[in-house]
Amino acid sequence: FFIIYLFILYLQLRPEIPNSVTPRTLEEMNVAQNTERAQMVDLLSQFTSEQMTRYECYRRSSLPKSILKRLFQTVTSTAPPPNGLIILAAVGKLFVGELVEKARQMADEDGLSDLDEIRVGHIQEARWRLHSGALKQRNMFQQHRL
């Protein structure tokens, strides 16, 4: 439900795209992209082989679009737009990544090594902690609203 809420929020708040893009803007975008690409190459060159394997697995992973489409239709009773499925898949992948990262922290707290598998209890605890953290942030936001 959190993923669908983020998707609906995105559709409501997405910025308007200007009709014309100046060449200066395109040139600035190319420079920024080249800088980011160089930084990424530097970062990847410092990875160990285990970190590189994890990164490759992360890049290859994806959530099946058919399942996301069915989930979206079940919750909202409408068909999602094609770009909406891409966004939903990206947000879902980010959520799963955060969940696994938090579960890995739980496993480390229990004294398991990085080579040991994450247990179901770690994932459940990670979900609970992520959920409770989101509730705290929501309550803090509601308290500071004007």
matplotlib code that plots the C-alpha trace (Angstrom):
import matplotlib.pyplot as plt

x = [0.0, 2.9, 4.2, 0.8, 0.5, 3.9, 2.8, -0.4, 1.5, 4.0, 1.1, -0.3, 3.0, 5.0, 6.5, 5.4, 7.9, 8.8, 8.0, 11.4, 14.8, 17.6, 20.9, 22.7, 20.5, 21.3, 25.0, 24.8, 22.9, 25.6, 28.4, 26.5, 25.9, 29.6, 30.6, 28.2, 29.4, 33.1, 32.2, 30.4, 33.4, 35.6, 33.2, 32.9, 36.7, 37.0, 34.5, 35.7, 34.7, 32.0, 30.6, 30.7, 28.8, 26.1, 25.9, 25.5, 22.7, 21.0, 21.2, 19.8, 16.9, 13.5, 9.9, 7.6, 5.5, 2.5, 2.3, 2.7, -0.1, -2.4, -1.6, -2.3, -5.6, -6.7, -6.1, -7.2, -9.7, -8.1, -5.4, -2.0, -0.4, 2.8, 5.1, 3.3, 4.3, 7.9, 7.7, 5.9, 8.7, 11.4, 9.8, 9.2, 12.8, 14.0, 11.7, 12.9, 16.5, 15.9, 14.2, 17.1, 19.6, 17.8, 17.4, 21.2, 21.7, 19.5, 21.5, 24.7, 23.3, 22.6, 26.2, 25.7, 28.4, 27.8, 28.0, 25.1, 21.6, 19.1, 16.4, 12.7, 12.7, 15.3, 13.1, 10.0, 12.0, 13.3, 9.8, 8.6, 11.4, 10.9, 7.2, 7.6, 10.1, 7.7, 4.9, 7.3, 8.1, 4.4, 3.5, 6.3, 5.1, 1.6, 2.7, 4.7, 2.0, 0.7]
y = [0.0, 2.3, 1.9, 2.8, 5.8, 7.0, 6.5, 8.4, 11.2, 11.3, 11.6, 14.6, 16.4, 15.7, 18.8, 20.3, 19.7, 22.9, 22.9, 24.3, 23.3, 25.8, 24.5, 25.9, 23.7, 20.6, 21.4, 21.8, 18.5, 16.7, 18.1, 17.0, 13.5, 13.2, 14.2, 11.7, 9.0, 9.7, 9.6, 6.3, 4.8, 5.9, 4.3, 1.1, 0.8, 0.7, -2.1, -5.5, -8.5, -9.4, -5.8, -5.9, -9.1, -7.7, -4.5, -6.5, -8.6, -5.4, -3.9, -7.0, -7.5, -6.2, -6.6, -8.4, -5.8, -8.2, -8.7, -4.9, -4.2, -6.7, -5.3, -1.8, -2.8, -4.6, -1.7, 1.2, -0.6, 1.3, 0.3, 1.9, 4.0, 2.4, 5.0, 4.5, 0.8, 1.9, 4.3, 1.7, -0.9, 1.6, 2.6, -1.1, -1.9, 0.9, -0.3, -3.9, -2.6, -0.6, -3.6, -6.0, -3.4, -3.0, -6.8, -7.2, -4.7, -6.9, -9.9, -8.1, -7.1, -10.8, -11.6, -13.3, -12.7, -11.2, -14.6, -16.0, -15.8, -13.3, -15.0, -14.4, -12.8, -10.3, -9.2, -9.0, -6.9, -4.7, -4.1, -3.2, -0.8, 0.9, 1.1, 2.6, 5.1, 6.2, 6.6, 8.8, 11.0, 11.3, 12.3, 14.8, 16.3, 16.6, 18.4, 21.0, 21.8, 25.3]
z = [0.0, 0.7, -2.9, -4.3, -2.0, -3.3, -6.9, -6.4, -4.7, -7.6, -10.1, -8.2, -7.6, -10.7, -12.2, -15.5, -18.3, -20.2, -23.9, -25.0, -23.7, -24.4, -25.8, -22.8, -20.5, -22.6, -22.4, -18.7, -18.5, -20.5, -18.3, -15.1, -16.6, -17.5, -14.0, -12.4, -14.7, -13.8, -10.1, -10.6, -12.4, -9.5, -7.0, -8.8, -9.2, -5.4, -4.9, -3.7, -5.8, -3.3, -3.4, -7.2, -7.3, -5.0, -7.1, -10.3, -8.7, -7.6, -11.1, -12.7, -10.3, -11.0, -9.9, -12.4, -14.2, -14.5, -10.7, -10.1, -12.6, -11.0, -7.5, -8.7, -10.3, -7.2, -4.9, -7.1, -9.5, -12.5, -15.0, -14.3, -17.1, -18.6, -17.1, -13.8, -13.8, -14.3, -11.3, -9.2, -10.0, -9.1, -5.8, -5.0, -5.7, -3.4, -0.7, -0.9, -0.9, 2.3, 3.8, 3.0, 4.2, 7.5, 7.8, 7.3, 10.2, 12.3, 11.4, 12.3, 15.7, 16.3, 15.5, 12.1, 9.5, 6.1, 4.5, 6.6, 5.3, 6.5, 8.5, 8.4, 11.8, 10.6, 7.8, 10.1, 12.6, 9.7, 8.4, 11.9, 12.4, 9.0, 9.7, 13.2, 11.8, 9.2, 11.8, 13.9, 10.9, 10.0, 13.6, 13.7, 10.4, 11.6, 14.8, 12.9, 10.3, 10.3]

ax = plt.figure().add_subplot(projection="3d")
ax.plot(x, y, z, "-o")
ax.set_aspect("equal")
plt.show()
